[in-house]
Every structure is written in structure tokens, then in C-alpha cells.
Amino acid sequence: MAVGPDSAGSSSHIPDDILFCKILILLPVKCLVRFQSVCKSWRRTILSTHFTRCHLEHSRTRLSMVVVPRGYQKDYRNSSIEGVSFYSFQPGQSKVAELILEKRCPGGIPIFTIPLHCDGLILIPCFMGRMFVCNPATREFVELPQGSHSTAGDSRVAFGVDPCTGKYKVARHFYRSYAEIPQTDGEGIVLEYSAGHEILTIGDGADAWKWKATVDPPYAISAKTPICLPGFFYWSALHSITRHGIRKVSSHVILKFSLHDETFTVHSHPPTYGFLTNNDTLCNLGGKLCYVGSSSPWEVEIWLAEDGPNLAWLRHCCICLPVPRLLKVFACASGDRNKIFLSIDAFRLSRCDLRDGSLEEIIEMAQDLLYDHRNGIKFSTGLHSVAHYMVPCVESLLCIRP
């Protein structure tokens, strides 16, 4: 591959393959963005697909954390915020989160939920359907087109890459209608709904930036954050609802959506659960589908799905929490495959050793995490009700818009 400046360029004494593939590829994105102005051939090479992919592969060895804080709102449907901020954070090494990018939107944006990450791109999904994709390293921030109308305002989206095409995909579910009809005997509930599912491709090509309908999901997808593993999205779906006295009990399944043929297959939850409670989450840990169950405010169970087509679940460990959770415990990958971060209510951060379930307390984010805007402004959120969403991230030169 011919890359780099020609023989008249300033780097003629360094072979192109050494300059770009051994030296420049080691640099952070902010340096490479500046180096694009050296000459046209440098810009062409740095923006090339080959260099971008090679730089991304090297960046994967330097997993970092991005914190995206968001204030809690009682009424998310009618509330909005000025924008979104991204902070670089090294848990266990520092208690300071440094501002990478701050985006303010005219008229504000709706309240967002848990950000999703893939190859340096961060998707910000808002409760009422709007979505934004950002590359904090290149400062690119793009709003996605609106999808089909949903009668439910709290649906979720999936985000990942199709390994067959190398294209980045966003999927969303929506409800054309939804109703829970009590049976006449009072012992059960019949679900009457019409659910849809659609997918959007980021990048270039005739099909990019358009929502395309897929087959409808076989069950009603829940308002839970889905997970992407190579070639597949995993959704939690509502199988049925039964009534026990005045209490409703939901039964859930996991829907596996293939990015290759755009079909769903149905799988079970871990064997001790027939449902995904409001306190439980799915996550990606070391390339495996992980179920974070919390039947007690003081305990968390980690289940991992073994490789294979049928999601054979293995209970990995049970963890005793240092403080009781109020809502959820979020799991987040770390650079060590044997350890994960656990965020209690997006407020208190610990690191868990998966080999024995032991916990190391890292930081109480509301009290001790200092947000630094690097212009003399520093603050902690203190007693303010703020979710400190933590996203594992790598630096990337990937362009959102072609």
C-alpha cells in the first residue's frame, strides 16, 4: 500500500511504512487530527480506512473510561437538558475526570439513558426517541434521523458493528400499540400489542442513514438496555404476564437478533430466573453475554453465557455489596479480563475480581469525583441527584459522517 508523503515531502528520510505504521499509529487522535494539515498525502493517509482500522486495533490495548453525567428528572417525558458532556476518567488512578467534549444543543435535548459504546463511537439514546452519535476524540457529534413513532416513550436502542460488512448499526424497537387486558377470571393478563423493529446503518452507501424495517420481534421487547456481541444484538423481551392476587409477575426471554440475516431467535434467562427484574441488567464482559442479577439490595449474582448457539448459562460468582443498591448495579468491563467495575446506582464505583467475587472500593462518585473543565472550573456534584454513567471507550479516528 502506498501511503504518506511523496519523495519531496518532509519525511522522505523515513520510509512510509515505518512513519505511519510504526510511529504515527502510536499517537493519540488529537495529534493525528493536527497532522492532517501537514500536507494532502498525510491527510489522505490518516483518513484512509486502512490507517483508521490499524490505529483502532492499537487503541484497543489502551481501554479507558468515559464518564457521562446526567441529572435525574422525575418526569423524563417532559424534561430536557442543555446538552451532554464527556469526561475522561481513570478509575483507581485518579479522582479527577477531565472534560473531553461538551455539546450544547439549541433548545436542549430530552433526558438520555445509558450511553452505548462501539470502537470509539458513543451513542446517546434519549427517552423520547431522539439519538445522538459522538466521537469524543474527533469531536464529531451527529443526531440520527427519527425512527418510526412508538406509543411507548421509554424504548431502548442497540448499537454495534456488523463484522461481515464492517458497518456500524443502530437498532430500535417500537410499539404500534400495546395493552395489558385482564382475563375474566382475574388470574392472568393477556398482552395485546403490535411491535416493530428497525435498523439504521451509519456511514456511506445508498442504504445509510435510513431506518429499514426488519421482521417484527416475536415478543414484546422490554425497556432494557440491549447488548451487542459480534454479529448479534441481545434484547430482553416480555414473554407473558400472570397475576397472583394483586401482584403481576412477568416472564421474560432473551431475543438474539442476527445482523447477518436480520432474524430473531428466542433464548432463556439464567435457570434460576424466569424474568428480568427492574433491578437486573445485561452487559458485555470479555466478549461474553453477562447477566447481572440482584434479587437482594445487598447481593449481586454474575451469570455468563457460554459460547454456543443456545446460551448455556453459568453462575460465575455472587458478590456482597458494600452498601445496598436502591435501583440497579451496572457492570462495566475493565482492561483486566478477570476484573470488572460495578457501579451501584451510577453513584458508587467498585472493582470486582471475578475469580473470587471480592470487591475493591474505588470512589463515591457524587462526593469524591472532581469534574475538571481544564479552564479553571472544577466541581463535584455533591448532594445533587446525578447519574454518573461510565462507558469503556477507546480512542478512534472513525468518522460518523462520510
C-alpha positions as CSV (number, residue, x, y, z in Angstrom):
1,M,0.0,0.0,0.0
2,A,1.4,3.4,-1.0
3,V,0.9,5.8,1.9
4,G,2.4,9.0,3.2
5,P,4.0,12.0,1.5
6,D,5.8,11.7,-1.7
7,S,9.6,11.7,-2.1
8,A,9.5,15.5,-1.9
9,G,7.8,15.5,1.5
10,S,9.5,16.4,4.7
11,S,9.5,12.8,5.8
12,S,11.4,11.4,2.8
13,H,14.2,10.1,5.0
14,I,11.7,7.8,6.9
15,P,10.1,5.0,4.9
16,D,6.3,5.4,4.6
17,D,5.6,2.1,6.2
18,I,7.7,2.9,9.2
19,L,6.4,6.5,9.6
20,F,2.8,5.6,9.5
21,C,2.5,2.0,10.6
22,K,5.2,2.1,13.4
23,I,5.3,5.8,14.6
24,L,2.2,7.8,13.8
25,I,-0.1,4.9,14.6
26,L,1.0,5.2,18.3
27,L,-0.1,8.8,18.7
28,P,-3.4,9.9,20.2
29,V,-6.2,11.1,18.0
30,K,-5.7,14.8,18.8
31,C,-2.2,14.7,17.4
32,L,-3.3,12.9,14.3
33,V,-6.0,15.5,13.7
34,R,-3.4,18.2,13.7
35,F,-1.1,16.2,11.5
36,Q,-3.7,16.1,8.8
37,S,-2.8,19.7,7.9
38,V,0.9,18.8,7.2
39,C,0.1,18.0,3.5
40,K,-2.5,16.4,1.3
41,S,-0.9,13.0,1.3
42,W,-0.7,12.9,5.1
43,R,-4.3,13.9,5.4
44,R,-5.3,11.2,2.8
45,T,-3.4,8.5,4.7
46,I,-4.6,9.4,8.2
47,L,-8.2,9.4,7.0
48,S,-7.8,6.2,5.0
49,T,-9.8,3.1,6.1
50,H,-6.6,1.1,6.5
51,F,-4.9,3.5,8.8
52,T,-8.1,4.2,10.8
53,R,-8.5,0.4,11.4
54,C,-4.9,-0.1,12.3
55,H,-5.0,2.8,14.7
56,L,-8.2,1.4,16.2
57,E,-6.6,-2.1,16.7
58,H,-3.7,-0.5,18.6
59,S,-6.1,1.7,20.7
60,R,-7.9,-1.4,21.9
61,T,-4.9,-2.2,24.1
62,R,-5.4,1.1,25.9
63,L,-9.0,0.8,27.2
64,S,-10.0,4.0,29.0
65,M,-13.2,5.2,30.7
66,V,-15.5,8.0,29.8
67,V,-18.0,9.4,32.3
68,V,-21.2,11.0,31.1
69,P,-23.0,12.6,34.0
70,R,-26.8,13.3,33.8
71,G,-29.1,14.8,36.3
72,Y,-32.1,12.8,37.5
73,Q,-35.5,14.1,36.5
74,K,-38.8,12.9,37.9
75,D,-40.7,13.5,34.6
76,Y,-38.4,12.4,31.8
77,R,-41.2,12.7,29.2
78,N,-41.5,16.5,29.7
79,S,-38.0,17.3,30.8
80,S,-34.9,18.3,28.8
81,I,-31.3,19.2,29.4
82,E,-29.0,21.7,27.7
83,G,-26.7,19.1,26.3
84,V,-24.2,16.4,27.2
85,S,-20.6,16.3,28.4
86,F,-17.9,13.6,28.1
87,Y,-15.1,13.3,30.7
88,S,-12.0,11.1,30.6
89,F,-11.6,9.1,33.8
90,Q,-9.0,6.6,35.0
91,P,-10.7,4.8,38.0
92,G,-8.3,3.7,40.7
93,Q,-5.5,6.0,39.4
94,S,-7.2,9.4,39.8
95,K,-10.3,11.0,41.3
96,V,-10.4,13.7,38.6
97,A,-12.5,13.4,35.4
98,E,-11.2,15.7,32.7
99,L,-13.6,17.2,30.1
100,I,-13.1,15.9,26.6
101,L,-16.1,17.3,24.9
102,E,-19.1,19.4,25.8
103,K,-22.0,19.7,23.4
104,R,-24.9,22.1,23.9
105,C,-27.9,21.8,21.6
106,P,-30.2,24.7,20.7
107,G,-33.5,24.0,22.5
108,G,-31.8,21.3,24.6
109,I,-32.2,17.5,24.3
110,P,-34.5,15.0,26.0
111,I,-33.3,13.1,29.0
112,F,-30.9,10.4,27.9
113,T,-30.4,6.9,29.3
114,I,-27.3,4.6,29.5
115,P,-24.8,5.6,26.7
116,L,-23.6,2.8,24.4
117,H,-20.1,2.4,23.0
118,C,-18.5,0.8,20.0
119,D,-15.0,1.3,18.6
120,G,-14.7,4.9,20.0
121,L,-18.2,5.9,19.0
122,I,-20.7,6.7,21.8
123,L,-24.4,6.6,21.2
124,I,-26.6,8.8,23.4
125,P,-30.2,7.4,23.4
126,C,-32.8,9.7,24.7
127,F,-36.0,8.5,26.3
128,M,-38.4,10.1,23.8
129,G,-36.8,8.6,20.7
130,R,-34.0,11.1,19.7
131,M,-30.5,9.7,19.4
132,F,-27.0,11.2,19.0
133,V,-23.7,9.6,18.0
134,C,-20.5,11.1,19.1
135,N,-16.8,10.5,18.6
136,P,-15.3,12.4,21.6
137,A,-11.8,12.1,20.2
138,T,-12.6,13.8,16.9
139,R,-15.4,16.0,18.5
140,E,-17.9,14.8,15.9
141,F,-21.5,14.9,17.2
142,V,-24.4,13.9,14.9
143,E,-28.1,13.5,15.5
144,L,-29.6,10.4,13.9
145,P,-32.8,10.6,11.8
146,Q,-36.1,10.0,13.7
147,G,-37.4,6.4,13.6
148,S,-40.9,5.1,13.5
149,H,-43.4,6.5,16.0
150,S,-43.7,4.5,19.2
151,T,-46.6,4.6,21.6
152,A,-44.1,3.9,24.4
153,G,-41.7,6.8,25.1
154,D,-39.1,4.7,27.1
155,S,-37.9,2.2,24.4
156,R,-34.2,1.4,24.1
157,V,-31.8,1.1,21.2
158,A,-28.9,-1.3,20.3
159,F,-25.5,-0.2,18.8
160,G,-22.7,-2.2,17.4
161,V,-20.7,-3.3,14.3
162,D,-21.6,-5.9,11.8
163,P,-18.4,-8.0,11.4
164,C,-19.4,-9.2,8.0
165,T,-19.6,-5.7,6.4
166,G,-17.7,-3.6,8.9
167,K,-20.7,-1.2,9.0
168,Y,-21.9,0.3,12.3
169,K,-25.6,-0.4,13.0
170,V,-28.2,1.1,15.3
171,A,-31.4,-0.9,16.0
172,R,-34.5,0.2,17.8
173,H,-37.8,-1.4,18.7
174,F,-41.2,0.4,18.8
175,Y,-44.8,-0.2,19.6
176,R,-47.6,0.5,17.2
177,S,-50.0,-0.5,20.0
178,Y,-49.7,-2.1,23.5
179,A,-52.3,-3.1,26.1
180,E,-52.5,-5.5,29.1
181,I,-56.0,-7.0,29.2
182,P,-57.0,-8.7,32.5
183,Q,-58.7,-12.1,31.9
184,T,-62.3,-12.5,33.1
185,D,-61.2,-15.0,35.8
186,G,-58.8,-12.4,37.2
187,E,-56.0,-15.0,37.3
188,G,-54.0,-13.7,34.3
189,I,-53.3,-11.0,31.8
190,V,-53.4,-11.1,28.0
191,L,-50.9,-9.0,26.2
192,E,-52.3,-7.3,23.1
193,Y,-49.6,-5.5,21.2
194,S,-48.1,-4.8,17.8
195,A,-44.3,-4.4,18.0
196,G,-41.9,-3.4,15.3
197,H,-38.1,-3.4,14.9
198,E,-35.9,-1.4,12.5
199,I,-32.2,-0.8,11.8
200,L,-30.1,2.1,10.6
201,T,-26.6,1.9,9.1
202,I,-24.0,4.6,9.9
203,G,-21.5,5.7,7.2
204,D,-21.7,5.8,3.5
205,G,-23.7,3.9,0.9
206,A,-27.2,4.1,-0.6
207,D,-28.8,2.4,2.5
208,A,-27.0,4.5,5.1
209,W,-28.8,7.0,7.4
210,K,-32.2,5.4,6.7
211,W,-34.3,3.3,9.0
212,K,-35.1,0.0,7.5
213,A,-37.8,-2.3,8.9
214,T,-36.8,-5.9,9.8
215,V,-39.1,-8.7,10.8
216,D,-41.2,-8.0,13.8
217,P,-39.9,-9.3,17.1
218,P,-41.7,-12.5,18.3
219,Y,-42.3,-11.0,21.8
220,A,-42.7,-7.5,23.2
221,I,-39.2,-6.1,23.8
222,S,-38.6,-4.6,27.2
223,A,-37.4,-1.1,28.0
224,K,-33.9,-2.5,29.0
225,T,-30.6,-1.6,27.5
226,P,-29.6,-4.3,25.0
227,I,-26.1,-5.7,24.4
228,C,-24.1,-6.2,21.3
229,L,-21.7,-9.1,20.7
230,P,-20.0,-9.7,17.4
231,G,-22.8,-10.0,14.8
232,F,-25.7,-10.0,17.3
233,F,-27.9,-7.8,19.4
234,Y,-29.4,-9.3,22.6
235,W,-32.7,-7.9,23.8
236,S,-34.8,-8.7,26.9
237,A,-38.4,-9.4,25.9
238,L,-41.7,-9.9,27.8
239,H,-42.9,-13.4,27.3
240,S,-46.1,-13.3,29.4
241,I,-47.7,-11.7,32.5
242,T,-49.6,-13.6,35.1
243,R,-51.5,-12.2,38.1
244,H,-51.0,-13.6,41.7
245,G,-53.6,-11.7,43.8
246,I,-52.9,-8.0,43.3
247,R,-49.3,-8.7,42.1
248,K,-48.3,-9.0,38.5
249,V,-45.5,-11.4,37.6
250,S,-43.6,-11.1,34.3
251,S,-41.9,-13.9,32.5
252,H,-39.0,-12.8,30.2
253,V,-36.9,-14.3,27.4
254,I,-33.8,-13.1,25.6
255,L,-34.2,-12.3,21.9
256,K,-31.0,-12.7,19.8
257,F,-31.1,-10.6,16.6
258,S,-28.6,-11.5,13.9
259,L,-27.1,-8.6,11.9
260,H,-26.3,-11.0,9.1
261,D,-29.8,-12.3,8.2
262,E,-31.8,-9.9,10.4
263,T,-33.8,-12.6,12.2
264,F,-34.7,-13.3,15.8
265,T,-34.1,-16.4,17.9
266,V,-35.5,-16.9,21.4
267,H,-33.4,-17.9,24.4
268,S,-33.9,-18.4,28.1
269,H,-32.7,-16.3,31.0
270,P,-30.4,-17.9,33.6
271,P,-32.0,-21.0,35.1
272,T,-32.9,-19.5,38.5
273,Y,-34.8,-16.7,36.8
274,G,-37.8,-16.7,34.5
275,F,-37.7,-12.9,34.4
276,L,-35.6,-9.8,34.2
277,T,-36.5,-7.7,37.2
278,N,-36.3,-3.9,37.3
279,N,-33.0,-4.3,39.2
280,D,-31.2,-6.5,36.7
281,T,-29.2,-5.7,33.6
282,L,-27.4,-7.3,30.7
283,C,-23.8,-6.4,29.8
284,N,-20.8,-7.4,27.7
285,L,-17.9,-8.7,29.7
286,G,-14.9,-10.0,27.8
287,G,-16.9,-10.7,24.7
288,K,-19.5,-12.8,26.6
289,L,-23.1,-12.0,27.4
290,C,-23.4,-11.3,31.1
291,Y,-26.5,-11.2,33.3
292,V,-26.2,-9.0,36.4
293,G,-28.9,-10.2,38.8
294,S,-29.8,-8.6,42.1
295,S,-32.6,-10.2,44.0
296,S,-31.5,-8.6,47.2
297,P,-30.3,-5.0,47.7
298,W,-27.1,-6.4,49.3
299,E,-26.2,-9.0,46.7
300,V,-25.3,-9.3,43.0
301,E,-25.1,-12.5,41.0
302,I,-22.9,-12.6,37.9
303,W,-24.0,-15.1,35.2
304,L,-22.1,-15.7,32.0
305,A,-23.5,-17.3,28.8
306,E,-21.1,-19.9,27.4
307,D,-20.2,-19.9,23.8
308,G,-22.6,-21.8,21.6
309,P,-26.0,-21.3,19.9
310,N,-28.2,-22.0,22.9
311,L,-26.9,-19.5,25.6
312,A,-25.9,-22.1,28.2
313,W,-25.7,-20.1,31.4
314,L,-23.1,-20.5,34.1
315,R,-23.3,-18.8,37.5
316,H,-19.9,-17.2,37.9
317,C,-20.0,-15.6,41.3
318,C,-22.1,-14.0,44.0
319,I,-21.0,-10.6,45.3
320,C,-21.8,-8.9,48.6
321,L,-22.3,-5.1,48.1
322,P,-20.6,-2.6,50.5
323,V,-23.8,-0.5,50.5
324,P,-27.4,-1.5,49.5
325,R,-28.4,-0.6,46.0
326,L,-31.6,1.5,45.5
327,L,-32.1,0.7,41.8
328,K,-29.5,-1.0,39.7
329,V,-26.0,-2.3,39.7
330,F,-24.3,-1.7,36.4
331,A,-21.3,-3.8,35.3
332,C,-18.6,-2.3,33.1
333,A,-15.6,-4.0,31.5
334,S,-12.1,-3.1,32.6
335,G,-8.7,-3.6,31.0
336,D,-8.2,-6.7,33.1
337,R,-10.3,-9.7,31.8
338,N,-10.5,-11.0,35.4
339,K,-11.9,-7.8,36.8
340,I,-15.0,-5.7,36.2
341,F,-16.3,-2.4,37.5
342,L,-19.6,-2.4,39.4
343,S,-21.4,0.9,39.6
344,I,-24.1,1.0,42.3
345,D,-27.0,3.2,41.1
346,A,-24.4,5.0,38.8
347,F,-23.2,6.6,42.1
348,R,-20.7,4.4,43.9
349,L,-17.9,2.6,42.0
350,S,-16.1,-0.6,43.0
351,R,-13.9,-3.1,41.1
352,C,-14.8,-6.8,41.4
353,D,-12.4,-9.7,41.0
354,L,-14.4,-12.3,39.1
355,R,-12.2,-15.1,40.3
356,D,-13.4,-14.9,43.9
357,G,-16.1,-12.2,43.9
358,S,-14.1,-9.8,46.1
359,L,-14.7,-6.1,45.9
360,E,-12.3,-3.2,46.0
361,E,-14.0,0.2,46.6
362,I,-12.8,2.8,44.1
363,I,-14.7,6.0,44.6
364,E,-18.0,7.5,45.8
365,M,-18.6,9.4,42.6
366,A,-21.0,12.0,43.9
367,Q,-18.8,13.1,46.8
368,D,-15.2,12.4,45.7
369,L,-15.2,12.6,41.9
370,L,-13.9,16.0,40.7
371,Y,-15.1,17.2,37.3
372,D,-12.4,19.3,35.7
373,H,-13.2,21.6,32.7
374,R,-9.5,22.5,32.4
375,N,-10.3,26.2,32.2
376,G,-10.2,26.8,36.0
377,I,-13.7,25.3,36.5
378,K,-13.8,22.3,38.8
379,F,-16.8,20.8,40.6
380,S,-18.3,17.8,42.3
381,T,-22.0,17.0,42.1
382,G,-22.3,16.6,45.9
383,L,-25.8,16.1,47.1
384,H,-27.3,16.8,43.6
385,S,-29.1,13.8,42.2
386,V,-26.8,12.8,39.3
387,A,-26.2,9.6,37.4
388,H,-22.5,9.1,36.7
389,Y,-22.7,6.8,33.6
390,M,-19.4,5.2,33.0
391,V,-18.6,3.8,29.5
392,P,-15.5,1.8,28.5
393,C,-14.0,3.5,25.5
394,V,-11.1,3.5,23.1
395,E,-9.7,6.4,21.0
396,S,-10.7,6.2,17.4
397,L,-10.4,8.1,14.1
398,L,-13.7,6.7,12.8
399,C,-15.8,9.3,11.0
400,I,-19.6,9.3,11.7
401,R,-20.5,11.2,8.5
402,P,-18.7,10.0,5.4
